[in-house]
Amino acid sequence: MNKYLDIIKNSYSDYWNYVKQSVLMELNWENYFYGLIIISLVVWALEAIFPWRKNQSLFRKDFWLDTFYMFFNFFLLNLIVLIALSNSAAQLFNDFLGIVGLSIANFQLLEINKLPFFARIFIFFIVVDFVQWWTHRLLHTFEFLWNFHKVHHSVKEMGFAAHLRYHWMEPVVYSSLKYIPLAIIGGFSAKDVAIVHFFNIFIGHLNHANINLDYGWLKYILNNPKMHIWHHVKELPEDRKNGVNFGITLSIWDYIFKTNYIPYSGRDIELGFEGDEEFPKNFIEQEIYPLGKK
């Protein structure tokens, strides 16, 4: 037990030191703080210059709430929950394997560090995106998980910062399901992860931005604003009540598994979900939902 308590304590102190170093301008491949700010400002500028819904304010409904979510979820939530949880889970998994005489190395499919740099990045990107796509479907399929995911779908006007409006439970689910496949592949460097992470943030921001964009023929590979807005539509078709367009960064999974849906331009569709009029409107009540729901 003491071993796990030490892991949690060290996880908190190490991550807190990392956040302080990031904010104090220690620029490197792992500086997500300024990376997030730069990406956000670029996409926000594109919204200002090329707005899709021209009557939507640049400071749209819930702009400041979503901006708070963006920094809270990206940094503080990691400090409070994810770092200690993921490190503890990793140690617990390794200890379990040790009891039965195995280790992560027994499950690794290939020696990733022997592959060229771009091959490592591509494998990491594909595995993470596919696992996240399936996880996203689970969030829409099971009522227990959907209750947490409602926070993200409570957005009524789309903008870049809506990308990171999500309940604290979501990354717990995503990280838990990603751990085993990534552990089996293993061997990724901080630089590998950072490049993929920044690309995913950029595409995710664009997906939620007020921009008329679908990338032409690349729309069958990359998720995009004209596709993703239909994921947030309030009135789903009768045969798609569990949702459509689940892509995170890639859209190709939706085309492969027939969950794609773009019936016409979604510029002016109503966003949300059935009953969202009664959904909490402030951060605290959304974060304790559904525990605090009547």
Secondary structure, 3 states (H helix, E strand, C coil): CHHHHHHHHHHHHHHHHHHHHHHCCCCCCCCHHHHHHHHHHHHHHHHHHCECCCCCCCCCCCHHHHHHHHHHHHHHHHHHHHHHHHHHHHHHHHHHHHHCCCCHHHCCCCCHHHCCHHHHHHHHHHHHHHHHHHHHHHHHHCHHHHHHHHHHHCCCCCCHHHHHCCCCHHHHHHHHHHHHHHHHHCCCCHHHHHHHHHHHHHHHHHHHCCECCCCHHHHHCECCHHHHHHHCECCCCHHHCCCCCCCCCECHHHHHCCCCCCCCCCCCCCECCCCHHHCCCCHHHHHHCCCCCC
